[in-house]
Amino acid sequence: MERRGKRPRSAYRDEEAQPSSYVSRHHKEQRANYNGFHSDTLAASPPWREDDKDGHYVFELGENITPRYKVISKMGEGTFGRVLECWDRKYQEFVAVKVIRNVPKYREAALIEIDVLRALRKHDKNGKRGCLQMKEWFDYRNHVCIVSEKLGPSLYDFLKKNSYRPFSIEHVRDIGWQLLNSVAYLHELSLIHTDLKPENILLVSSAYVKTLDYKVVHFVRSFLVILTLFPLQSARPDKHLTRTPTSAEIRLIDFGSATFENQHHSSIVSTRQYRAPEIILGLGWSYACDLWSVGCILVELFSGDPLFQTHENLEHLAMMERILGPIPRRIIDNVDRKAQKYFKNGRELNWPDAASSLESIRTVKRLPRLKELVQLHVEHSASSLTDLLEGLLRYGASDRLTAKEALRHPFFKERR
């Protein structure tokens, strides 16, 4: 079940990682050897190699990155570089080593991320605020390497492996609270993440159980006689099974784009589908843009699909109006000069007159209102969830809930 018009993803791709069966077997074969190493063991690094054409570090499984870290598998790859699973000989544990491409702009971004990770660790030594914990960093053969705890898949990767079946409302509630707790912590430190999305939220554990999809259970109960007469012999055994994580504990990652409130603000931040209206309209942005992203993420978790599946500004704004209602006149009056072209006579969105295609008009028209969308996917807590989302997805940045206010919302009172 692939998404229609699925957007390109910039986070590392776990499809390129070694198969879990291989990694598991490799771990079992090597664990005895790992446990025999001590911190003073000298393990030679491989001969110097040239980086590949894109500046990625070239490695082979079983080699060393410094005498301390032995490469076990490739966990993923992205625009920034590669994430390798390594065995830490000093502390006798598996870790994740993010090896940054040997490209100046990515090195610079990595050093900024290291400064942010240091600040996060300084004020939260026990990791209770749910942000990635950096263990150390070093420069190896012109590659910045960031060592952190080994974590499970991203929320996006989990959704993808689960055929985009949504998370349960209980998991949405738990993940949402943790995410807001992490965002509140960043904002307390005067930091804005600016790139919140499911790819940048990792489950701590990879463990999951398979259960029958509740929709299939309902189908079986309703049509038991038909199923008895016409068994689905050709169906795949796991076609109607859904994955449920055994733990909803998460970590927020990727602080390479994080910005302190008093630093220069780029005009464009955030991945398109999670970008707040004030960014598109050139109104300036601050902490509230993170809360808009959180609202979009929560919808994706309970529905399985992005709230705004688009790649252009006008269509994006039209989708917002379809789902959330008209953009207020007071906001339209203050858009920057570049964004004025999206409005007719400075009063209303120039839609559908300026739509790029008939298909775009149809796509927007098919979208449900926010309340209808929640009711379509959520059987209980729909009212409180809708109210929370309406607070996170307000057009006016100053009208939006803050992270601390959202944490006190009634939707989270039922959290176990």
N, C-alpha and C positions, 0 to 999 in steps of 0.2 A: 504494500500500500504506500506508494510514493505520493508526496504532496504535489498538487497541481501547481506548476510554475514555481517549484521550490527555489528559494533564493540561494545564492552562493554563500558559502560559509567560510569565515576567515579563521576560525579557531582550528586547532590541530585536529587532524583526521584520524580517528582510532581505527579506520579501515586498514590503514597501513601498518598497524601494530602486528606483532607476531601473534598467531592464533593462541588462544588461551590454553589449549591442550599442549601446545609446544612449550609455552612458558612454564606451565605447571610441571611438565615432565622434566624440563631443564632445571627448575628449582629443586626438585627432588634429587636429581642426579648430582647437583652441585652443593647442596646445603651442607653435607658432611665436610666438604673441602672448605666452605666459607667459615664454618665454625672453628676450623683449625687456625685461622689467621689471627694475628694480634696487631695492635696499632703500630708496632715497630717493624712489621713485615714490609720488606721492600719488593714491590711488584713493578716491573719495568713498564714504561709507557711504550707504545708502538713507535716504529720509525716515523719521522715527520712525513706527512703527506700534504699535497696541495688540496685546498678546499674545492668543492665542486663549482660549477659555473655560476651558481647562485649564492656562493659564500657559505654554504652549509658545511659543517664539520663532517668529514668522511671517517667512518668507523666500521669496525666489525664486532660482532658479538663475541664476548669473552675477553676483549681487550680492556686496557685500563685507561681511565682518565685521571691522571696523577696516580701515584702508588696506592691511594686510598680507595678509589671507586672502580669497581669492576662492572663493565657494561653487560647487562642481562638481556634486555630487549628494548625495542623502540616502542614507546607508549603512544607517540603521536608526532605530528608535524604541522607547522603553520607558517605564516608569513615571517614570524619572528625567528624561527629556527626549529629545533627538534627537542622533544622531551624524551629522555632515556631513563629506563628503570635501571638502577645500579645497586650493587651490594656495597655497603659502607663497611669496610674492614675494621675501622676504628670502633664504631659503636654496634657492630654486628646486627645490622638491620638493612632492609630494602628502603631506598629513597628514590625520589624523582630528581633528575638533574636536567634543568632547562638550559640547553646549549644554544646560545644566540648566534645568528649568522654573523660572519665577519664582514659586515656592511656598516659604515659609519652611523647612519640614522638609526639602525636597530641597536647598535652598541650604546648610543646616546640614550635611547628610550629605556634600555635595560638598566643603565646606571640610575636613571630617574626612578625606575621601579624599585631598585635596591634601596634608595633613600626612603621611599614610601614604606617598604616592607620593614625597614629598620624602625621607623616611627611607630608602625603598627605593633611590632613586637615589644618595643620599649614600654608601651602603655598597656599591653595585654599579654603578659608573659605566659599566662596559662591558656591562652587561645580561646577564652570564653566568648569572645565577640564574633567568632566564626570566620575570621579572615585567614588567608593562607599564612602559615608560619614558616619563615625562611630560617634554615639552619645555618647556612653560611653561603658565601659566594667567593669566586676566584676567577682569575683570568688564565685561560689555558690555550696556548697557541693562537692568541689573538681572538679567542672566543670567550665572551663573558658567560660564566656558568653559575646558575642559581640553584642551590640545593634546598629541597623542601621535603616535607612529609610525602609519602606515596599515598595517593588518593584514588578513588574510584572514577567512574565515567562522569562526564558532564551531564546536566539535565537534558540537553539536546541529544547527546549520544544515546542516553537511556530511552528517550522518546523514539528515536529513530530505530533502535534495535527492537523496540516494542511495537513496531508498525504504526507509530504515532498515536497509540492508544493513550488517552489522558491519564494523569495521576488521580488517585482518589481524592475526595474533598478533604479527608483527614490529612493526607500527605501535603496537599496544597496549603492547608492551614499551617502545618508544622514548618514546611519549607518557607512559606511567606513570612512567618514570624522571625525565623532565623535570619532571613535575608534583610528584613527591616532592622533587625538588631545590629547586623553588620554595617548597614548603611548609616544608621544612627551613630555608630562608633566613628565611622569616617568623618561624618559631619561634625562631630564633637571635636575632631582634630583639624577642622577647617579644610577637609579634603572632599573633593567631588570625584566620584569614580569615573563618570562620563561614558562608560561603555558596559553598562549592565545588560546582560542577555543570558539566555540559558547555557550558552557555550562557556560562560565565565563563572558558572556555579557548578561545583563538583560534589557529587556524593562522596562521603568519606569511605564508604564500603562499596565494593562491587557486588556483594551478595544480593541475591533476589530469589523469590519463589515464583513458580508458575501456578496460576489458578485459572479456572474457567471464567471467561469474560461474562460479567453479570448480564449483558444484553443477550448472550447466548442462553444463559440460564432461563431468562424470561421467555425466550423463543421456545425452548424445550418444554417448559411448563405449559405453554399455550398450545403447542402443536405436537404433543407427545404421541398421539395416535398416528399422525402423518409420518413422524420420524421412525416409528416402529415399522410401518408398512414400507417406507422407502428410506432405509438406512443410508447415511452419507458415507458409503464405503470408499469413495474416491478422494475424500477430503484428507488433507495432511493432518497427522495426529496433533500438531501444535497450532493448527490454524486458528482455533478459537480459545487459545490459552493466552493469558496476559501476564506480563512480568510485574511483580510487585516487589519493590526494594524492601529488604529486611530491616533497614534503618533509613530514616529520612534525614539523618544528620548531614549537613552540607558545609562547604568552605567556599568563600568568595575569593576569586583569583583574578589575575591579570590587572595589575595596577600601573601598567606602562603608560596609560593615558590619563591617569589620575592627576588632578590639578588642585593646587591650594587656592583658596578663594582669593588671596591677594596676588596671585600670579597672573601672567597674561592668559587671556581666554581666547582660544582659536574660535573662528566664526562658526565652524562646523565640527561637531563632536557627535558621538554615539553612532551605533550601527543603525542604518536606515529605519528598520522596522520598529525600533525602540526610541526613535528620536522625538523629542518633545516639540510641540508647535512653536514655542518661542525661538527655537533654534532655526527652524525652517523659515520663520517670518522675520528673522534678523532683529529680534527684540532684546538680545542679550540673554545669558543663561547663568544659573547658579545652582544651588543645592536641589532645587525643585525638579530639575531635569532628571535626576536620579529617581525621584518618586514616580514620575511619568513612566519611566522604564520598568519600574517594579510592577506597576499596574498592568503593563503590556505582558510582562512575564507571567503574572498570575493567570491571566486569561489563557495564555498558551499552555500552561500546565493543566488546567481543568478541561480544555477543549482539544488539545493536541495540535492546534494550528496557530500560527501567528495572528495577532489581532489585525495588524495592517500588513497585508502581503502585497507590497508595491515597491516600485523602483523609481518613482518620479514624484516631485513635490505636489503638483496640482492634484493628481489622483490620490495622493496621501491625504491631503487636506479634505478632499471630497469624501474619502472613507471616514475621516474623523467626523465630519458633519452627519454622515449617514448613521453612524453608530452612536455618536454623543450629542447630536443636535447642532444648530448653527453656531458658527464662531461669533462671539459677541462683537458688537459694533465698536466698543471701546478698544478692543484689541486690533481690529482692522484699521482704525484711525492711526495707530502707532507703528504699523509695519514699516520696515525700511524700504528704500526706493526699489531695490531689486525684487522685493516680494509684492510690490503693488500690482504687478502684471497678473497676479493670480485672482484679482478682484475686479468686479465690474462697477465702474463709476465710484470706486472707493467705498462701496456699500455692502456688496455681497460677493460670495465666491463665484468666479466666472465658470460655472459648471451647470450643465454639461456642454455649454457652447464651445469652450476651449479644450474639450477632451481630446486626447491624442487619437482615439479610435472608438468605434462602436462597441468593441469588446470591452474596453475600459469602462464605458458607461454601464454596460450590462453587469460587469463584475461588481461595481459599486452598488448598483441597484439590488443585487442579490444579498447584500450584507444585512444582517438583522440588527435591531437596536440592541444596546448593551443589556438591558433588562431581559429581552427575549433570548439573547445569547446565553446568559447565565442560566435561565430557566430551562433551556434546551439541554444543558449538560449537567446541571446540579439538581439533585433531588431534595436535599435538605440544606439549610443554611443559605438558600438562594437570596433571600431578602437582605441578610446582613452582608453577604459577599458583594451584592450589587451596590449597596451603600458604601462599602469600603472602596470599591473600584471607582465609583462616581467621585469620591474624595481624592483619589490618586490621579484621576484623568480629567481634572478640571483644566480648562483652557488657560486661565490666568495662573501664572506661576505663583503669585502671592496668595492665591485662593486655595492652592493645593494643600493637602495634608502634609505635615512634616513627618519624618520617620518616627519620631517619638509619639506624635499624635496617633499615627497609624497603629503603633504597637498597643495602644490603649483601646483600639476599636473593639466593639462587641463581637465581631467575627472571631477574634482570637480568645475570647473568654471560654470557648468550648475546647480549647487546646488541652490535650492530656498532659 
